[in-house]
Amino acid sequence: MTLPLILASTSVFRQQQLRNLGVDFIAAKPMFDETPLPHETAPDTALRLAIGKAQSLAQIYPQHLIIGADQVAWCGDKQLGKPMSQEKAATMLHELSGQRIEFYSACCVLNTLSGSLNSHVDTTIVQMRELSDEQITRYLAREPDAIYCAGAAKSEGLGAALLHRIDSTDPHALIGLPIFWLVSSLNDCGVEII
């Protein structure tokens, strides 16, 4: 028996990634505090949040496969979140201009029937271009959803113009879901993608 699939995320980007795989799923809002813990590394934060999001829905969906995901960006010895406003996005992009950023994209699949949990953290290294204030202003005017992305760079859209280089084993991870790992994990749980 294949268990129904739940995506513990309200991210339209992650939902679209899962839709692209052609699987049926329900997107549900996780009930989990996403505040980083003191002295927690960026990969540890991403993984703890991904697992916490999935586990927060376990009682509501007791016979399901729940996908939890989170992404944390790291640059200059600090974690970068989602700016959530145009002003904060502009400030963030100014600080990131010409910088190397590490993105940690965590994902887990929780089987609430058996209690099994598989998890993974994918690392993507991004080198930003040198950006002028005018370029940042034009970018944010044309890509308003960037305020909902870690580091304010929506790489699958116009944000690609902000980037000089991406090093990754899975280009999908930067968008929000490490699809290569997720497909293998779902296959192991009996969900056939193709």
N, C-alpha and C positions, 0 to 999 in steps of 0.2 A: 504494500500500500504506500503510495506516495503522499506525503503530508503536504497540506496547503502551505504556501509560502507567504511570509509576512516581511515587509521591509520596514524596519524600525527607523524611519526617517521621513521628514516632510520635505527634504531637499528635492526640488524639481529636477536637478541635475542627476542625482542618483536614481530617481524614478525613471528618467529617460534612458539611462544606461541599462537598467533592468528590462525596460520595455523593448530595447533593441535586441535583447536575447530571445524575445518572443515567449517568455514564460508568464503564466498567470500569477498575479500577486496582489496583495492588499498593502497599501502604504498606511502605516499607523504612526501617530506621534508618540515618541518615547517620553516617559516621565522620569527624567534623570537629570541631576544637577551636573552641568558641564564645566564647572569651575576647576581649573587645574590645581593640583595639590602643590604645596611648597616643596621645592627641591626635586620635583618629579621631572624626569627627562621627557622630551617631546614624544618619542616613540611610546613610552610608557603611558603618557597621558592619552594619546590617540587610542591605544589598545584598551585601556581601562574604560574610556568613554564608549567605545564600540560595544564592548561586552556589557557594560552597564545599561546601555540603551536596549540591547536585546533582552537582557534579564528583566528589565522594567516592564516588559509586556508579557512575560511568561505565564502569569496567572490568568491574563485575559485570553491568551491563545495557548491552551494546555496541550494541544495535539497538532503542533505546527513546527515548521522550520522558520526560525526568525533570523533574518540578516540584520546585524548591527554594523554600523560603519561610522568612522569619524576620521577627520584629517587635521593634523596640526602642522603648521609651518614654523620653521626655526631659522632665524637670521641674527647675526650679531649678538649671540649669547642671550637671545630672548625668544619666547614663543610669540607667534603672530596669530591672532584670531581673525574673525570676520569683522571688518570695520563697521558695518551696519549703518553707515551714513556717508554721504558724499564727501563731507569735510574730513572725516577720519580716513577715508579711502585715499584722498589726495595726499594727506600727510604721510600715510603708510607708503604709498608709491614713491613719494619723494625720498623717503628714507631707504627704500629698497633699490633705487636707481643705481645700476651698475653692480649690484651685490649678488652674491651666491646665496641661494635659499634652499633649504632642505625641507621637503614635504614628506610627512609620514602619514600614509593612508592605511588605516587599520580596518580590518573587516573580520567578522566572525559569523559562523552559522551555528545557532543554538537549536538543538532538537529538544523541544519541550516534552515530548513523549518519553524519550529515553534518558534525557538529561545530558546527552553528549554535547560537547562544545569544541568546535574547531576554530582556530583563529590565526591571523596572519597580519604582519605589518610590511607594507611595501615602501621603499624609499625612492624618492625622485629628487634629483638635484637639478635646480634651475639656475641659469645665469641670466640675470636681467640686463637689458640694454640700458645705456645712459639715457635718462629721460628728462626732457625739459618740462617746465611748469605748463607750457602751452600744450605739449603732447599729453600730459596727464589730464588736463582739463578736457581736451577733445575726446580722449579715450573714455572718461567717466560720463561725458554727455552722450556718447554713442553706445556705451555698454553699462547702463544703470544697474543691471543685476550683479555687477562685479562686487558690490558692497556686501553680498552674501557669500563671497568666496574667500577662503583663507589667503591672506596676502593681497587681496583685491585684484588678482590677475586671473581672469576667466580664460584659460588657455584654449578652450574649444571654440572660442569666439574671437572677437577682435583682440583679446588679450595676447594672442599669438604674436602680435606685432610688438609687444613689450619684451618678448623673450629673445635672447641671443642663442641659447642652447638648452636642451633638456637631455639629461642622462637618466634612463629608466629601463627596467626590464619589462615594464607593462605601461604603455602610454595612456591607458585608461585610468590608471591609479590617480593621476594628477587631477582628473575630473571629479573623483570622489570614491570610486569603487575599483579595487584591483580585480578586474574582470577575469584575467587568466587564472588567478588562484580561485576566485569564486566559482567559475565553471567547474573546475576540478572538485572543489568541495561539494557543490550541489550534485555532481555526478555520483560522488561517494555516498550521498544521502538518497540516491534513487531518482533524482530529478534529471531527466534527459533533456539536454539543451538541443542537440541535433540527433 
